[in-house]
Amino acid sequence: MPEIETQSVQSRTEVATYLRDLATQLDGGSDVRLELGGQSVTVNPVEPLVLKLEGEWDPTGEAGTESIEFELVWGPDADTGETGSTTQ
């Protein structure tokens, strides 16, 4: 299965614009084009979608790298059971 993984350094405003564009495409109900770092792919996410969210941070604010990861999964083998946990 083909895969795309890339990263690009951007401002908060640029990231917000990218995510809004992605949201608009998802809301449109047809193909979604992902572009970042000179790579692109077009996919057609079908419902139901599974949204996975993962965050890592230091509550004291002293950590080096912190992160938020978003993942959308779809298809016949997608796990549609809802789960969630929070650890600190």
C-alpha positions as CSV (number, residue, x, y, z in Angstrom):
1,M,0.0,0.0,0.0
2,P,1.5,3.4,-0.9
3,E,2.3,5.8,1.9
4,I,3.1,9.4,2.3
5,E,4.9,10.9,5.3
6,T,6.4,14.3,5.3
7,Q,7.0,17.3,7.4
8,S,7.3,21.0,6.9
9,V,8.2,23.9,9.3
10,Q,5.3,26.4,9.3
11,S,3.8,29.1,11.4
12,R,0.7,28.6,13.5
13,T,-1.3,30.6,11.0
14,E,-0.1,28.4,8.1
15,V,-0.9,25.2,9.9
16,A,-4.4,26.5,10.7
17,T,-4.9,27.4,7.1
18,Y,-3.8,23.9,6.0
19,L,-6.2,22.3,8.5
20,R,-9.1,24.5,7.5
21,D,-8.5,23.6,3.8
22,L,-8.5,19.9,4.7
23,A,-11.7,20.3,6.7
24,T,-13.4,22.0,3.8
25,Q,-12.3,19.2,1.5
26,L,-13.6,16.5,3.9
27,D,-16.9,18.4,4.3
28,G,-17.3,18.4,0.5
29,G,-17.7,14.7,0.4
30,S,-15.4,13.9,-2.5
31,D,-11.7,13.4,-3.0
32,V,-9.2,15.0,-0.6
33,R,-5.8,16.2,-1.9
34,L,-3.0,16.2,0.6
35,E,0.1,18.3,-0.2
36,L,3.1,19.0,2.0
37,G,6.8,19.3,1.6
38,G,6.6,18.9,-2.2
39,Q,4.7,15.6,-2.0
40,S,1.0,15.1,-2.8
41,V,-1.6,12.3,-2.8
42,T,-5.3,12.3,-3.5
43,V,-7.6,10.0,-1.4
44,N,-11.3,9.4,-1.1
45,P,-12.2,8.9,2.6
46,V,-15.5,7.1,2.9
47,E,-17.7,7.1,6.0
48,P,-17.4,6.1,8.7
49,L,-14.2,7.8,9.5
50,V,-12.2,7.0,12.6
51,L,-10.4,10.1,14.1
52,K,-7.4,9.2,16.2
53,L,-5.8,11.9,18.3
54,E,-2.6,11.6,20.2
55,G,-0.9,14.3,22.3
56,E,2.3,14.4,24.3
57,W,3.2,17.3,26.6
58,D,4.8,18.2,29.8
59,P,2.4,19.8,32.3
60,T,5.2,21.7,33.9
61,G,6.1,23.4,30.6
62,E,9.7,22.3,30.9
63,A,9.8,19.6,28.2
64,G,11.7,19.9,25.0
65,T,9.4,18.6,22.2
66,E,5.7,18.4,22.6
67,S,3.3,17.1,20.0
68,I,-0.3,16.6,18.7
69,E,-0.9,13.9,16.1
70,F,-4.1,13.6,14.1
71,E,-5.0,10.4,12.1
72,L,-8.0,9.6,10.0
73,V,-8.7,6.0,9.2
74,W,-11.4,4.5,7.0
75,G,-12.3,1.4,5.1
76,P,-13.7,-2.1,5.9
77,D,-11.0,-3.0,8.4
78,A,-11.1,0.4,10.3
79,D,-11.7,-0.1,14.0
80,T,-14.9,2.0,14.6
81,G,-15.1,1.3,18.4
82,E,-14.6,4.5,20.4
83,T,-11.9,4.5,23.0
84,G,-10.0,7.2,24.8
85,S,-7.7,7.7,27.6
86,T,-5.8,10.5,29.3
87,T,-2.5,10.1,31.1
88,Q,-0.4,12.7,32.8
